[in-house]
Amino acid sequence: MGFFRSCSEALMRLLSFSPSWEGYSLQKPLHLSDIEVHVRPETSTPGFRCEYPTLAGWTNCNTPNSRDCWLRDAASEQPLFSQYDINTDYEKWWPQGIKREFWLNVSGQTISPDGFLKPLGKVFNNTYPGPLLEACWGDDITVHVTNYLPDNGTTVHWHGIRQLHTNEADGVNGVTQCPIATNDTYTYRFKATQYGHTWYHSHYSLQYPDGVAGPLLIHGPTSANWDQAWDPVLINDWSHRSAFQDFQIELGGPPPVFVARTDPAVQSVLLNGTGNFTQCSSSNPLCVPAKDRKPTFSKIFQKGKRYLLRLINSSTESDFIFTIDNHLLEIVTTDFVPIHPFKNESIHIAIGQRYSVIVEADPTAPVQADGNYWIRTIVSTGCGNINDYDSQTGIIRYNPESIAIPTSTQANINLTCADPPLESLVPMVPWAVDSHAVNDVLNDTFEANIDSNITHGYNRWDLTSTPLWLNFSNPTILNLDNITFDPYYAIIPEDYTQGYVYLVITGQNLPDFPVKLNAPAAHPMHLHGHDFVILAQSSAPYDVNTSISTFNFNNPPRRDVALLPLGGYLAIAFRPDNPGVWLLHCHIAWHASSGLAMQILERQNDIIPTIGSLAATERTCKGWDKWLAENNGTFGGPGNLQDDSGV
């Protein structure tokens, strides 16, 4: 989130086949008229089709009672395997889909998702949230993004997408590209090697908290059965000011002070782009009249059916507890990783995390006579700052004719800010993590705290010896011949070609490490370009001598966002199998903008050979520099100076 004052690709990919799903009116998929399609099963969005080139004998096997299966070779003609399913190692194998092509534009717009006008909103395709983009496991995705913001650049990050050999499509200004200048277009191309749901959002400055975010769905198998699915649902906090304005307040006042704010930066909670600002009054001209507001998010349940819910935390600073009164949640995925299902009354969702949960329409006692139940999204304790908000953000109705307000009551659930217990998150596709180099982990141990030195006027958050601070006009990806880098680029080289890279992130000062200003906080840490395993996650302080003995190497949980507990540590590892420059950062927008991020430079000499050409990146940088020159040579428009990290 930078900020300006202006507001081996797998051999088996030649296999193919053909289920089908529904579409969204703002999508523009390319249809391949010369490809025969022989299977069109019903799925979660009517009208959308998963189309695979025909291969004799292969058929769809994904039905309400076999959601773990995707495609099957009924003729058993393939010598290596005859089925794509929940147990297929998707990091190695995926079916060959078709090309999906989309067009997005970014523009400014007044929006009011919670009933209060936000004049400085920014959106995709004139809507908030942005349009649902849908594809299928193995599809090739092309997205053309045009920037119509008059005083900002923009980029788009495809959150959690592996970007195997497409590092240039990761969408991080100052790292993998220059920003897209006003009235310019950049095209992102990548393959959907994973399946599941996620979101796409601007990685330029603090644009995504202002509305530049939308859902992305890649259809594939599920580890438990369901009958009907919801489109992905974004859950987020919401501010009536621009996040660009809020960040100035978040910095804490005149330099060099950096303090945790006591007044809320955000005012409400949104579920699928709809909320209720509780302090609106008819006398306030910025309050939308009740008759013109969006209705409360609601869904109809039919008793006995199983519903797949796809949840996303797209917040600025808040973690949430999601629950439905009198219903159990069966959790089946963490981010893009299918897991062995487990049940709970609620699920904690940190910023950037995604969960798929299945809910059976069979309410537990006390059963409500009117068939109405609250959906609740509650800010977890210590991980958000929203005063007087409405946590009753949605309604489940068993009677489609009912308009009554639910009278159901909240269960006695745990509101602690913590990921689910690691032992609950067991991946369906197991990894046995190689532990032979783990004793070198101190070489890659980092402290998430506030730097004791002043950087650009403030004490800022950092991971390395300096806060991240990028030059948008000089992205790392165009400097891969460098032997050394600016220390403010916070680059950590990892040139391993096998095994695992081990990282430990701590929330406190360690002996013999640079002393930082202590500011205890829980941080949702997101790694681009990889799923990582969670070797350990603890609220206890990290001990450089003994903590390694607690690491789990036997099929540990894995995902792309995990919570660093307050005052504790997070130990992760990833395979160095995707050459690129990958950002690792806290997903609290204020912290990332302050500098709590670093770049993993993975196999530097292999990056360009895997990407091929950087011609589009270079062209976009020329357009950005031209736009800067036309705006008095400053970042963000005339007279505006960079005052954040750049991500």
C-alpha positions in Angstrom: 0.0 0.0 0.0 2.3 2.9 -0.9 0.7 6.3 -0.2 0.7 9.8 -1.7 -0.8 12.9 -0.2 -3.2 13.2 -3.2 -5.6 11.2 -2.1 7.6 -26.2 -14.4 4.7 -25.8 -15.9 3.5 -29.4 -15.6 3.8 -31.9 -18.4 0.3 -33.2 -17.9 -1.3 -29.9 -18.8 -2.2 -31.2 -22.2 -5.1 -33.2 -20.6 -8.6 -31.6 -20.9 -12.3 -31.8 -20.4 -15.6 -29.9 -19.7 -17.8 -29.1 -16.7 -19.7 -25.8 -16.7 -20.7 -22.9 -14.4 -22.5 -19.6 -14.3 -21.4 -16.2 -15.2 -21.4 -12.5 -14.2 -22.7 -9.8 -16.5 -19.6 -7.7 -16.3 -17.3 -10.6 -17.4 -16.3 -10.9 -21.0 -14.9 -14.4 -21.4 -13.5 -15.4 -24.7 -15.4 -18.4 -26.1 -13.5 -21.0 -28.2 -16.1 -21.9 -30.9 -13.9 -24.6 -32.4 -13.7 -26.6 -29.2 -16.3 -29.3 -28.7 -17.8 -29.2 -25.2 -19.3 -32.5 -24.0 -20.2 -32.0 -20.3 -22.2 -29.2 -18.8 -23.1 -29.9 -15.1 -24.9 -27.5 -12.9 -22.8 -25.5 -10.5 -22.9 -22.5 -8.3 -23.5 -19.7 -10.9 -26.0 -20.5 -13.7 -24.8 -19.6 -17.2 -21.1 -19.9 -16.6 -19.3 -22.8 -18.2 -16.1 -24.6 -17.4 -14.9 -25.6 -20.9 -12.0 -28.0 -21.5 -10.9 -29.2 -24.9 -12.4 -32.7 -25.4 -10.3 -35.8 -24.7 -11.9 -39.1 -25.4 -13.1 -40.8 -22.3 -12.8 -37.9 -19.8 -16.1 -36.8 -18.1 -17.2 -34.5 -15.3 -17.5 -36.3 -11.9 -18.3 -33.3 -9.7 -21.9 -33.8 -8.4 -23.6 -32.8 -5.1 -22.5 -36.2 -3.6 -19.0 -36.3 -5.1 -17.7 -32.8 -4.8 -14.2 -34.2 -4.1 -14.0 -35.3 -7.8 -13.5 -33.0 -10.8 -12.7 -34.9 -14.0 -12.4 -38.6 -14.6 -11.0 -40.7 -17.5 -13.7 -43.3 -17.7 -11.8 -45.1 -20.4 -8.6 -45.2 -18.3 -6.5 -44.3 -21.3 -4.0 -42.2 -19.3 -1.0 -44.1 -18.1 -0.1 -41.9 -15.0 -3.5 -41.2 -13.5 -7.1 -41.2 -14.5 -8.7 -38.5 -12.3 -8.4 -34.9 -11.2 -9.7 -34.6 -7.7 -9.2 -33.2 -4.2 -6.1 -35.4 -3.8 -4.4 -34.2 -7.0 -1.2 -32.3 -6.2 -2.2 -29.0 -7.8 1.3 -27.6 -7.5 2.3 -30.1 -10.1 -0.8 -31.1 -12.1 -3.8 -29.3 -13.5 -6.2 -29.7 -16.4 -5.7 -27.5 -19.5 -8.6 -25.1 -19.5 -9.4 -22.3 -21.9 -8.7 -18.6 -22.1 -10.8 -16.3 -19.9 -10.5 -12.6 -20.8 -11.8 -9.7 -18.7 -11.7 -5.9 -18.7 -11.5 -3.8 -15.6 -11.3 0.0 -15.2 -10.5 1.9 -12.0 -12.2 5.3 -11.4 -13.3 7.6 -8.6 -16.9 7.5 -7.5 -19.0 8.5 -4.5 -20.3 5.4 -2.8 -22.4 4.6 0.3 -22.3 0.9 1.1 -23.3 1.5 4.7 -25.7 4.3 4.1 -23.2 7.2 4.5 -21.7 8.9 1.5 -18.0 8.5 0.8 -17.2 11.1 -1.8 -13.6 9.9 -2.3 -14.5 6.3 -3.1 -12.6 4.4 -5.8 -14.0 1.4 -7.6 -13.7 -1.3 -10.4 -16.1 -1.0 -13.2 -18.3 1.6 -11.4 -19.4 -0.8 -8.7 -18.4 -1.8 -5.2 -17.3 -4.5 -4.6 -15.8 -5.0 -8.1 -17.4 -7.5 -10.5 -17.0 -11.2 -9.7 -14.4 -12.7 -12.0 -14.9 -16.5 -12.6 -12.6 -19.1 -14.1 -11.9 -22.8 -13.8 -9.1 -24.9 -12.6 -6.4 -24.8 -15.4 -7.8 -21.8 -17.3 -5.5 -19.1 -18.7 -6.7 -15.7 -17.3 -6.1 -12.4 -19.1 -7.3 -9.1 -17.5 -6.9 -5.7 -19.1 -6.8 -3.0 -16.4 -7.3 0.7 -17.4 -6.7 3.5 -15.0 -9.1 6.5 -15.1 -8.1 8.0 -11.8 -6.9 11.6 -12.5 -4.3 11.9 -9.7 -3.2 8.3 -8.8 -1.6 5.4 -10.6 -2.9 1.9 -9.9 -2.0 -1.8 -10.0 -4.0 -5.0 -9.4 -2.8 -7.8 -7.2 -4.4 -11.2 -7.5 -4.3 -12.2 -3.9 -3.0 -15.7 -3.2 -2.6 -16.6 -6.9 0.7 -18.6 -7.2 1.7 -16.7 -10.4 3.9 -19.7 -11.4 6.5 -18.2 -13.9 4.4 -15.0 -14.2 6.0 -12.8 -11.5 5.4 -9.8 -13.7 1.6 -10.3 -13.2 1.7 -10.1 -9.4 0.6 -6.5 -9.5 2.8 -4.7 -6.9 4.0 -1.3 -7.9 7.7 -0.7 -7.1 8.3 -4.5 -7.0 6.9 -6.2 -10.1 5.8 -3.2 -12.2 5.4 0.6 -12.3 1.9 1.9 -11.6 -0.5 2.2 -14.5 -0.7 5.9 -15.4 -3.9 7.8 -15.9 -5.7 6.7 -19.1 -3.2 3.8 -19.6 -3.8 0.1 -19.7 -1.8 -2.9 -18.4 -2.6 -6.5 -19.2 -2.2 -9.3 -16.6 -1.8 -12.8 -17.8 -1.6 -15.9 -15.5 -2.8 -19.5 -15.2 -5.2 -20.8 -12.6 -3.1 -23.6 -11.3 -5.1 -23.5 -8.0 -8.8 -23.6 -7.4 -11.0 -21.9 -4.8 -11.9 -18.3 -4.1 -10.0 -15.2 -3.4 -10.0 -11.5 -4.1 -8.3 -9.0 -6.4 -7.3 -5.5 -5.1 -5.2 -2.5 -5.9 -1.7 -2.7 -4.4 -1.1 1.0 -5.1 -1.1 3.1 -2.0 -4.2 2.8 0.1 -6.6 2.4 -2.8 -8.1 -0.9 -1.8 -9.7 0.4 1.5 -11.3 3.1 -0.6 -13.1 0.4 -2.7 -10.7 -1.0 -5.3 -11.4 -4.6 -4.5 -13.5 -7.5 -5.9 -13.9 -11.3 -5.7 -12.2 -13.9 -7.8 -13.6 -17.5 -8.1 -11.8 -20.5 -9.6 -14.1 -23.5 -9.8 -12.7 -26.9 -8.7 -13.3 -29.7 -6.3 -14.2 -29.5 -2.6 -13.3 -31.8 0.3 -16.9 -32.2 1.5 -20.3 -32.3 -0.3 -22.7 -29.5 -0.8 -25.9 -28.8 -2.8 -25.8 -25.0 -3.5 -23.0 -22.4 -3.3 -22.9 -18.7 -2.6 -20.7 -16.4 -4.7 -17.7 -15.2 -2.7 -18.6 -12.8 0.0 -16.2 -9.9 1.0 -16.3 -9.0 4.7 -14.6 -5.8 5.7 -14.4 -2.7 7.8 -15.3 0.6 6.2 -14.3 4.3 6.6 -16.2 7.3 5.4 -13.0 9.2 4.8 -10.5 8.2 2.2 -7.8 5.9 3.5 -5.3 8.4 2.2 -6.7 10.8 4.8 -6.9 8.2 7.5 -3.3 7.2 7.1 -2.2 10.7 8.0 -4.1 10.4 11.2 -2.8 6.9 11.8 0.8 8.2 11.6 0.0 9.8 14.9 0.5 13.5 14.4 3.5 15.7 13.8 6.8 13.8 13.0 8.4 11.8 14.4 5.6 10.5 16.5 4.0 7.2 15.6 1.4 6.0 18.0 -1.6 3.6 17.9 -4.6 5.8 17.3 -7.4 5.7 19.9 -10.2 7.0 17.7 -11.6 4.5 15.1 -10.3 4.9 11.6 -13.3 2.9 10.4 -16.9 3.3 11.2 -18.8 0.2 10.2 -18.7 -3.4 9.0 -19.7 -4.5 5.5 -20.9 -7.9 4.4 -20.8 -8.3 0.6 -20.7 -4.5 0.2 -23.6 -3.8 2.5 -23.6 -2.4 6.0 -25.4 -0.2 8.5 -23.8 2.9 9.9 -25.6 3.0 13.3 -25.0 6.8 13.8 -26.8 8.0 10.7 -29.5 10.6 11.2 -32.0 12.2 8.8 -30.5 15.6 9.6 -27.1 14.7 8.2 -26.9 15.4 4.5 -24.3 12.7 4.0 -26.7 10.0 5.3 -28.6 8.3 2.6 -32.4 8.2 3.2 -33.4 4.8 4.6 -35.6 4.0 1.5 -32.6 4.4 -0.8 -30.1 2.3 1.2 -29.0 -1.2 0.2 -31.1 -3.9 2.0 -29.5 -6.0 4.6 -27.6 -9.0 3.1 -29.9 -12.0 3.2 -30.0 -15.6 1.9 -32.7 -18.2 1.8 -32.0 -21.7 3.3 -34.1 -24.7 2.4 -34.2 -27.2 5.2 -31.9 -30.2 4.6 -29.8 -28.6 1.9 -26.0 -28.1 2.3 -24.7 -24.6 1.4 -21.1 -23.7 0.5 -20.2 -20.3 1.7 -17.0 -18.6 0.4 -15.8 -16.0 2.9 -13.0 -13.3 2.4 -11.7 -10.8 4.9 -10.9 -7.7 2.7 -10.5 -5.3 5.6 -8.2 -2.3 6.3 -7.4 -3.1 9.9 -10.0 -5.6 11.4 -10.1 -9.3 11.9 -13.5 -10.9 12.2 -15.4 -13.8 13.9 -18.0 -15.1 11.4 -20.9 -17.1 12.8 -24.6 -17.9 12.0 -26.9 -18.2 15.0 -27.9 -21.8 15.7 -25.9 -23.3 12.8 -22.6 -25.2 12.7 -19.9 -24.3 10.1 -18.0 -27.1 8.4 -14.6 -25.6 7.4 -13.2 -27.2 4.2 -10.5 -24.8 2.8 -8.0 -22.3 4.2 -7.1 -19.8 1.6 -6.4 -21.9 -1.5 -5.7 -25.1 0.4 -8.3 -27.8 0.7 -8.3 -29.4 4.2 -9.9 -32.3 6.0 -13.2 -30.9 7.1 -13.9 -29.9 10.7 -16.9 -28.3 12.4 -17.1 -25.3 14.7 -19.7 -22.7 15.7 -17.6 -19.9 14.3 -14.4 -19.1 12.3 -11.8 -16.3 12.9 -10.8 -14.7 9.6 -7.7 -12.5 9.6 -7.2 -9.8 7.0 -6.5 -11.4 3.6 -7.6 -14.9 4.7 -10.3 -16.9 3.0 -12.4 -19.9 4.2 -14.9 -22.1 2.5 -17.4 -23.4 4.9 -20.4 -25.7 4.4 -23.6 -25.0 6.4 -26.3 -27.6 6.6 -29.8 -26.0 6.8 -30.7 -27.8 10.0 -30.7 -25.3 12.8 -29.6 -26.3 16.3 -31.7 -25.5 19.4 -33.3 -23.1 20.1 -35.0 -23.3 16.7 -36.6 -20.0 15.8 -40.3 -20.3 15.1 -40.1 -17.7 12.3 -37.2 -19.3 10.6 -34.9 -16.2 10.7 -31.3 -16.2 12.0 -28.6 -13.5 12.2 -25.4 -13.8 10.3 -22.8 -12.1 12.6 -19.4 -10.6 11.7 -17.8 -9.6 15.0 -14.5 -7.7 15.3 -12.2 -10.1 17.2 -10.8 -8.8 20.5 -7.8 -6.6 20.1 -7.7 -6.8 16.3 -9.9 -3.9 15.2 -11.1 -0.6 16.4 -14.7 0.1 15.4 -16.9 1.8 18.0 -20.7 1.2 18.1 -20.9 -0.9 15.0 -23.6 -3.4 14.1 -22.3 -7.0 14.0 -25.6 -8.3 12.8 -24.7 -8.0 9.1 -26.9 -10.5 7.4 -29.9 -12.7 7.7 -30.7 -16.4 7.0 -34.3 -17.0 6.2 -36.1 -20.3 5.9 -39.3 -18.6 4.8 -38.6 -16.6 1.6 -41.7 -14.5 2.2 -40.6 -13.4 5.7 -39.4 -9.8 6.2 -39.2 -10.1 10.0 -36.1 -9.0 11.9 -34.5 -12.1 13.5 -34.7 -12.6 17.2 -32.0 -15.3 17.4 -29.3 -14.8 20.0 -25.5 -15.0 19.7 -23.8 -18.2 20.8 -21.2 -18.1 23.5 -18.3 -18.1 21.1 -14.6 -17.4 21.5 -13.8 -13.8 20.3 -10.0 -14.2 20.7 -7.9 -12.8 17.8 -6.3 -16.1 16.8 -6.2 -18.4 13.8 -7.9 -21.8 14.3 -5.7 -24.4 16.2 -3.0 -25.7 13.8 -4.1 -29.3 14.5 -7.5 -28.5 12.9 -6.0 -27.4 9.6 -4.9 -30.6 7.9 -4.2 -30.2 4.2 -5.8 -32.9 1.9 -2.6 -33.0 -0.2 0.1 -33.7 2.3 3.6 -32.1 2.4 6.4 -33.8 4.3 8.6 -30.8 5.0 12.4 -31.3 4.7 13.9 -30.1 7.9 17.6 -30.6 7.2 18.4 -26.8 6.9 16.1 -25.5 9.6 19.0 -24.8 12.0 19.9 -21.9 9.7 16.6 -20.2 10.6 18.3 -17.4 12.5 19.6 -16.1 9.1 16.0 -15.5 8.2 14.5 -14.3 11.4 12.8 -10.9 11.4 11.2 -8.6 14.0 7.8 -7.0 13.3 8.1 -3.8 15.3 8.6 -0.1 15.0 12.0 1.1 13.9 13.8 3.2 16.4 15.2 5.4 13.6 13.2 8.1 11.8 12.4 7.4 8.2 10.9 10.1 6.0 9.7 12.0 9.1 8.3 9.2 11.2 9.2 6.1 13.2 7.8 3.4 11.0 6.9 -0.3 11.2 9.5 -2.6 9.6 10.6 -6.3 9.3 14.2 -5.9 8.4 16.7 -3.2 9.5 14.7 -0.5 7.7 11.1 0.1 6.7 10.3 -0.8 3.2 10.4 2.3 0.9 10.1 1.9 -2.8 10.5 4.1 -5.9 7.5 3.4 -8.2 9.5 4.4 -11.2 12.2 1.8 -10.5 10.6 -1.6 -9.7 12.9 -4.4 -8.5 11.9 -6.6 -11.4 13.8 -4.2 -13.8 16.9 -4.4 -11.7 17.6 -8.1 -11.7 21.2 -7.6 -12.9 22.0 -5.8 -9.6 24.4 -7.3 -7.1 23.4 -5.0 -4.3 20.1 -3.1 -3.7 19.0 0.0 -1.8 18.6 -1.2 1.8 15.2 0.5 1.9 14.0 -2.0 -0.7 14.3 -4.5 2.1 15.4 -7.3 -0.2 16.1 -10.8 1.2 17.9 -13.0 -1.4 16.9 -16.7 -1.4 18.8 -18.6 -4.1 18.0 -22.2 -3.0 16.8 -24.5 -5.8 15.5 -27.3 -3.6 14.3 -28.0 -0.1 12.6 -25.2 1.8 13.2 -21.6 2.8 12.5 -21.1 6.5 11.4 -17.8 7.9 10.6 -16.8 11.5 8.8 -13.5 12.2 8.7 -12.4 15.8 6.6 -9.8 17.6 9.2 -8.8 20.1 12.9 -7.8 20.3 15.4 -10.6 20.3 18.8 -10.8 21.9 21.6 -9.6 19.6 19.1 -8.2 17.1 18.7 -4.4 16.4 16.5 -2.9 19.2 13.2 -1.6 18.0 10.4 0.4 19.7 8.1 -2.1 21.2 4.5 -1.9 19.9 2.8 -5.2 20.5 0.2 -6.1 17.9 -1.0 -9.2 16.0 -0.1 -9.0 12.3 -1.8 -11.0 9.4 1.3 -11.9 7.3 0.8 -12.5 3.6 3.4 -14.0 1.3 3.0 -13.5 -2.5 3.7 -16.3 -5.0 3.5 -19.2 -2.6 1.5 -21.2 -0.2 3.7 -21.6 2.9 3.6 -24.2 5.7 3.1 -23.1 9.3 5.8 -24.8 11.3 4.8 -23.0 14.5 2.5 -20.2 15.6 2.7 -19.2 19.3 1.8 -16.3 21.5 4.9 -17.1 23.6 8.1 -15.2 23.0 10.4 -16.7 20.5 13.5 -18.5 22.0 16.3 -18.8 19.5 17.7 -21.8 21.3 14.6 -23.9 22.1 11.6 -22.9 19.9 12.8 -24.8 16.9 12.2 -28.1 18.8 8.5 -27.3 18.7 8.3 -27.0 14.9 6.0 -29.5 13.1 7.3 -30.9 9.8 4.7 -33.6 9.2 2.0 -32.2 6.9 1.7 -28.9 8.7 -1.0 -26.4 7.8 -0.4 -24.3 4.8 -1.9 -21.1 3.4 -0.8 -17.7 2.1 -1.9 -15.6 5.1 -1.3 -16.5 8.8 -1.5 -14.5 12.0 1.6 -13.5 13.9 0.2 -13.6 17.4 0.6 -10.5 19.6 4.1 -10.7 21.3 4.7 -14.2 19.9 6.1 -15.6 16.7 5.2 -17.2 13.4 7.5 -19.8 11.8 6.9 -20.6 8.1 8.6 -22.4 5.2 8.0 -22.4 1.4 9.4 -24.3 -1.5 11.8 -22.2 -3.7 10.2 -23.4 -6.9 8.8 -20.1 -8.3 11.6 -17.6 -9.3 10.5 -14.1 -8.7 10.4 -11.0 -6.5 7.7 -11.7 -3.9 6.4 -9.4 -1.3 6.0 -10.5 2.3 3.9 -8.0 4.3 1.5 -7.4 7.1 -2.0 -7.0 5.6 -3.1 -4.3 8.0 -3.1 -1.5 5.5 -1.6 1.1 7.9 1.3 -1.2 8.8 2.2 -2.1 5.3 2.0 1.6 4.3 4.3 2.4 7.2 6.9 -0.1 5.9 6.1 -3.5 7.6 7.1 -5.5 4.5 10.1 -7.0 2.7 10.9 -8.5 -0.7 11.9 -12.2 -1.1 14.3 -12.3 -4.1 13.9 -15.9 -5.1 16.4 -17.5 -7.5 17.4 -14.1 -9.0 19.2 -15.5 -12.1 16.2 -17.7 -13.0 13.5 -15.0 -13.0 13.9 -13.5 -16.5 14.2 -16.9 -18.2 10.9 -18.0 -16.6 9.1 -14.7 -17.4 10.5 -14.2 -20.9 9.9 -10.7 -22.0 9.5 -7.6 -19.8 8.5 -5.4 -22.7 5.0 -4.7 -21.3 6.5 -3.8 -17.9 9.0 -1.4 -19.5 6.3 0.2 -21.6 4.1 0.8 -18.5 7.1 2.4 -16.7 7.6 4.8 -19.6 4.0 5.7 -19.5 4.2 6.3 -15.7 7.3 8.5 -16.1 5.7 10.5 -18.8 2.7 11.0 -16.6 4.9 12.1 -13.7 6.8 14.6 -16.0 3.5 16.1 -17.1 2.5 16.5 -13.4 5.5 18.5 -12.3 7.7 15.4 -11.8 6.2 14.4 -8.5 4.5 11.3 -7.3 0.7 11.2 -7.1 0.0 14.4 -9.1 1.0 18.0 -8.9 2.6 19.0 -5.6 2.2 15.7 -3.9 5.0 13.8 -2.2 5.3 10.2 -1.3 4.9 9.6 2.4 4.5 5.8 2.6 6.2 2.6 1.7 4.8 2.2 -1.8 2.8 -1.0 -1.2 
